[in-house]
Amino acid sequence: MPTLQFSHKHLERLLGRKMSSQQMRDAITSLGPDVEAVEGDMMTVEALANRPDMMSSAGLARAIASLQGIRAGLRKYTVKRAQHRVIVDKSVAGVRPYTACAIVTGCKFDDARLRELLQVQEKLHASMCRNRRKAAIGVYPLDAISWPVRFEARKPSAIKFTPLDGGREMSAQQIIASTAQGQAYGHLLEGVPRYPVFVDANGEILSMPPVINSATVGCVTTGTTSVFIECSGFDQTVLDALLTIIVCSLADEGGTIHAVEVVYGRSAHVTPSVEPRQMAFSLDYLNKRCGTSWKERDVKQLLAKMGIGYGAGKALVPAYRVDVLHQVDLAEDCVIAYGLDALAPLRSGAATVGGEHPRRVFIDRLASLLTGLGLLELNTLHLDSVANQTERCAVKAHPVPLRNALNAEFSVLRSWMLPSALEVLRTNKHNEYPQRFFAHGSVFARGDTDTGVAERGALVMLSSHARADYTEARQVLEYLARLLDVELTIEDCELPWAIGGRAAKVRVGKADIGVLAEVNPQVLSQWELEMPVAACELSLDALFEAVKKK
């Protein structure tokens, strides 16, 4: 698990209270994270991805102070009016279209606080920012910047600055090729014609997100007392939340938050927003889920210990608590505040007998029958490429694409299973023949569901060797149907990926449940296969329903 390093003495200073090592350990673990090690003044604490607000000393101390009753209740933060502007150029629309910015003055950075600032950035980048793919954070010394700042995209050849630890001025391509940060994150800019940059009024480049800051105007030191913070990326809500987490932590360390006006064309977005959001919280819901009989006054006290306000059935959730999405999260906070061990266990009033799900029993039986025929069971991936699902099998289809695919090889949800099986054959063609496989799993299509994607079970059976043909595949299918006591109808048809006259559709009653065919040589060549292949793909759901009716 990823871990964080905290100074015991610094946590005491933030809490305004002395605590023994064991007391501090107990206070931290009661909030959820494990304390993995204590060496002198330093504590190694597990980083909880769902509580990014506790990734800094100030955030952790804030949570402890609330839970221990030192400073319980909703924290209030003041944001001074915006005196500075960041102008977002339309050129970033296709690269990293959004940003959220703030200024914090009155900061006190020593070596330990600077290391922690870097630690917080690193952990937020790894968790909320998805290794900078979703968002990136930049922190700069305010006094080095001339205002207003522009956020724009430039051609790589037009970008030159001295990167942190670079030692000299470099072009964008040199930064990506020769710096550690460039090699680690340069791939996030791969394929885009322009790179995003923050530039001040004097033309000085502050940074090239999501890769690296400038060494001249992007390096915070122990002498820095005021900082400019920006978060850039693809989701304004995420950026606002990231910024709030950082500025509230700096404010708890004694800093003063100043707003920044972010200008998009003719509209402006003032950030950060530290106002709590209101969420309905039903007392009945809480007591039913937790088996308690708490009253409103109890809930108010419990949520106050988690830094959340409450009144008249409404919770006031701090802006930095991004983990609170639903009433169940508030119920969890109440349980943490009360103490899980203090809840009385309840015996369920229901009496049931456990057993395997009928569909699972059916699948196990199916697998047993097919392995008895000498077929090996495969487990294949749900993700595939567009080319595998369409072109390489000579079919026209529209598999469901991933919104944030990392590469073309795994960019869609598979719409049928045969391509996955052919890929296994391709990567195993150096092994001994015959090769006979089967696999069951999910296939996907657009549908009228909550997610917009419908999922169904499928079964593919495949045989490849010098004499593999349609007859062999049909024999396996008919043998399987006989053992399952299912009456199938097999009708000749034409399939684009099959040899003419050697393909059929499979029906149960009037419903089509799959296809049976010998793969044509043109398709086999697309998969670099030399041996004949016969295959059958069925709807596992339809086959199960047919067996269940029997």
Secondary structure, 3 states (H helix, E strand, C coil): CCEEEEEHHHHHHHHCCCCCHHHHHHHHHCCCCCEEEEECCEEEEECCCCCHHHCCHHHHHHHHHHHCCCCCCCCCCCEEEEEEEEEECHHHCCCCCEEEEEEEECCCCCHHHHHHHHHHHHHHHHCCCCCCCCEEEEEEEHHHCCCCEEEEEECHHHCEECECCCCCCEEHHHHHHHCHHHHHHHHHHCCCCCEEEEECCCCCEEEECCCEEECCCCCCCCCCCCEEEEEEECCHHHHHHHHHHHHHHHHHCCCEEEEEEEEECCEEEEECCCCCEEEECCHHHHHHHHCCCCCHHHHHHHHHCCCCEEECCEEEECCCCCCCCCHHHHHHHHHHHHCHHHCCCCCCCCCCCCCCCHHHHHHHHHHHHHHHCCCEEECCCCEECHHHHCHHHCCCCCCCECCCCCCHHHCEECCCCHHHHHHHHHHCCCCCCCEEEEEEEEEEEECCCCCCEEEEEEEEEEEECCCCCHHHHHHHHHHHHHHHCCCCEEEECCCCCEEEEEEEEEEECCEEEEEEEEECHHHHHHCCCCCCEEEEEEEHHHHHHHHHHC
